[in-house]
């Protein structure tokens, strides 16, 4: 990897560090016992997997479909 920005940072009175020219708004920070900090860009909300309840509902829906337990066809001709 190539270094694109190199500077000395210090903590303020509230133990915060300001990142200059930051490309992202949120970071996942990992602090190691040797003092190293690793910052990884993050979205505000991490994408989640499909919940177990949603998977159960999908399985039930497919089972109903295979049994022929379905609703009447929807008329989309108006669209």
C-alpha positions as CSV (number, residue, x, y, z in Angstrom):
1,X,0.0,0.0,0.0
2,X,1.1,3.5,-0.6
3,X,1.0,6.3,2.0
4,X,-1.3,9.1,0.8
5,X,-1.3,11.3,3.9
6,X,1.2,11.5,6.7
7,X,1.0,13.8,9.7
8,X,1.3,14.0,13.5
9,X,-2.0,14.0,15.4
10,X,-2.6,14.7,19.1
11,X,-5.5,14.2,21.4
12,X,-7.4,17.2,22.7
13,X,-8.7,17.6,26.3
14,X,-11.5,15.2,25.6
15,X,-9.1,12.5,24.3
16,X,-10.2,13.0,20.6
17,X,-8.2,13.0,17.5
18,X,-9.1,14.9,14.4
19,X,-8.5,13.2,11.0
20,X,-7.5,15.6,8.3
21,X,-8.8,15.2,4.7
22,X,-11.0,12.3,5.9
23,X,-12.7,10.6,2.9
24,X,-15.4,9.0,5.1
25,X,-17.8,10.1,7.8
26,X,-17.7,7.0,10.0
27,X,-15.0,4.6,10.9
28,X,-14.7,1.3,12.8
29,X,-11.8,1.7,15.2
30,X,-9.8,-1.2,16.6
31,X,-7.3,-0.4,19.4
32,X,-4.7,-3.0,20.1
33,X,-2.8,-3.5,23.4
34,X,0.4,-2.4,21.8
35,X,-1.1,1.1,21.1
36,X,-1.9,0.6,17.4
37,X,-5.2,1.9,16.1
38,X,-6.8,0.6,12.9
39,X,-9.5,2.6,11.3
40,X,-11.8,1.1,8.6
41,X,-14.4,3.1,6.8
42,X,-18.0,2.1,7.7
43,X,-21.5,2.9,6.8
44,X,-23.7,4.4,9.5
45,X,-25.5,1.1,9.8
46,X,-23.8,-2.1,9.0
47,X,-25.7,-4.3,6.5
48,X,-27.3,-7.2,8.3
49,X,-28.0,-10.7,7.2
50,X,-31.6,-11.8,6.6
51,X,-33.1,-12.6,10.0
52,X,-34.1,-16.1,11.0
53,X,-37.7,-15.0,11.2
54,X,-37.7,-13.7,7.7
55,X,-36.2,-17.0,6.5
56,X,-38.9,-18.9,8.3
57,X,-41.6,-16.8,6.6
58,X,-40.0,-17.3,3.2
59,X,-39.9,-21.1,3.8
60,X,-43.6,-21.1,4.9
61,X,-44.5,-19.0,1.8
62,X,-42.8,-21.4,-0.6
63,X,-44.4,-24.4,1.2
64,X,-47.9,-22.8,0.7
65,X,-47.1,-22.1,-2.9
66,X,-46.1,-25.7,-3.6
67,X,-49.4,-26.8,-1.9
68,X,-51.4,-24.5,-4.2
69,X,-52.4,-22.3,-1.3
70,X,-52.1,-19.0,-3.1
71,X,-54.1,-15.8,-3.7
72,X,-56.0,-15.0,-6.9
73,X,-53.9,-13.5,-9.7
74,X,-53.4,-9.7,-9.5
75,X,-54.5,-7.6,-12.5
76,X,-51.7,-5.3,-13.5
77,X,-53.1,-4.2,-16.8
78,X,-53.9,-0.7,-15.4
79,X,-50.2,-0.1,-14.9
